[in-house]
Amino acid sequence: MTNQVLKYKSQSVAKLYFIAAMGLFAGQIIFGITLGLQYLIGDLFFPYIPFNIARMVHTNLLIVWLLFGFMGAAYYMVPEEAETELHSPGLAIALFWIFLVAGAATILGYLLVPYARLAEATGNDLLATMGREFLEQPLPTKVGIVVVALGFLYNISMTILKGRKTSISTVLLMGLWGLAIFFLFSFVNPENLVRDKMYWWFVVHLWVEGVWELILASLLAYVLVKTTGVDREVIDKWMYLVIAFALMSGLLGTGHHYFFIGMPGYWLWIGSVFSALEPIPFFLLVLFAYNMVAQRRRNHPNQAAILWAKGTAVVGFLGAGVWGFLHTLAPVNYYTHATQLTAAHGHLAFYGAYVLVVITIISYAMPHLRGRLANSPEAQSMEKKSFWVMTIGMCVMVLALTIAGVMQAYLQRWLPEGEALSFMNTQDELRGYYWLRIVGGVTFLVGQFMYFYSFFVGGKHVANDADAMALKAA
């Protein structure tokens, strides 16, 4: 049976990437709940899954599944944007299996082999790159990531070069190339600790508060073009405005990570001023999404995808904008850095800006990949409920961590010497909020499985525009 909804046959390779992304997403949340419990039950699963290993798996799964999501989104979007088949579907499928097997082997290595022995066995003595947060991958894995990224970028770039060039595909390509280029700093590991942290932030910050925001804007713009029918020229202008402010504030905003690592004092001013501007692009994202939906020229049958898109803008603004600003100014950050307030910001920002936008493109594209214009009303109802359950669970977790972070800063750092509590005594005072975090995490997991279940909910799906008109008339 031919897929009458897909415009280009090679778009179908995206389905593999989306399925893998969702599977890894589930693993990430399960390990996150495990970590939350280990805060309260210190020897839980010890010595089989120590806290440092569980945290490593949790954060690495986050990065890997988002990368699968970005790659799947590119493979789905680019043929339509370029109006041509993908340059090499075979290469896309081969790179998928290479990336998946390498990622699974790395996670198993973390879980089954002591980290020091893993480093010794994978050539870390030849080029020391392991041991840094988010970049714990062994050297062969890092090299494999570069090879997969180059093959992926070659495939996408050649597709765009031979076809139509649009603003959306150009911004997406810039973001993807930037992602790959900044990852190369993960191979730089100087002996000087200050320089080491500086290069480390070149990867981490310039990903999530730099080039990833280009990917975010392009994915959101694509879905809004398809679901609202608003002229591309209007959406392109909004997209350019968002990414201009994102890069203007985000690049020098790296300075808010330089406050207390031994960098010159002028970074206190640069980091504070430009970090204070970082909520602007996310506020523009809210205006962008809601204006486009308000100006829509068609009522697209996939209303669930529109909900995810609006959620991306709003929760992204709250997490990256509001919660980021709460502790980004140097005088405030002096007391709050490395507290649970940082964790609250990180969780809400990643969920709003990147988790939701990947689910947005999956929610829009997956029905097409399954031969339909949109899922049934019953499936979409379940999908919308999953959005609210996941978002409420995340908000419960973030509010618990926010209160815990404020208390931690006060009890451990604000009180004068002699009255301030030690780190461990402070942690004892926060146990109630850590239990509340578990409640939020479990709620989020329930919402996540509701989303997975929505793929199997029955009812008449929308196979074509005629079906969409019939449903609307009914």
Salt bridges, closest charged atoms under 4 A:
GLU80 OE1 - LYS226 NZ 2.83
GLU81 OE2 - ARG232 NH2 2.61
GLU83 OE2 - ARG164 NH1 3.63
GLU133 OE2 - ARG55 NH2 2.66
ASP196 OD1 - ARG132 NH1 3.09
GLU209 OE2 - HIS205 ND1 3.06
GLU209 OE2 - HIS256 NE2 3.85
GLU209 OE2 - HIS257 NE2 3.83
ASP231 OD1 - ARG297 NH1 3.06
GLU278 OE2 - HIS256 ND1 3.49
ASP467 OD2 - LYS460 NZ 3.86
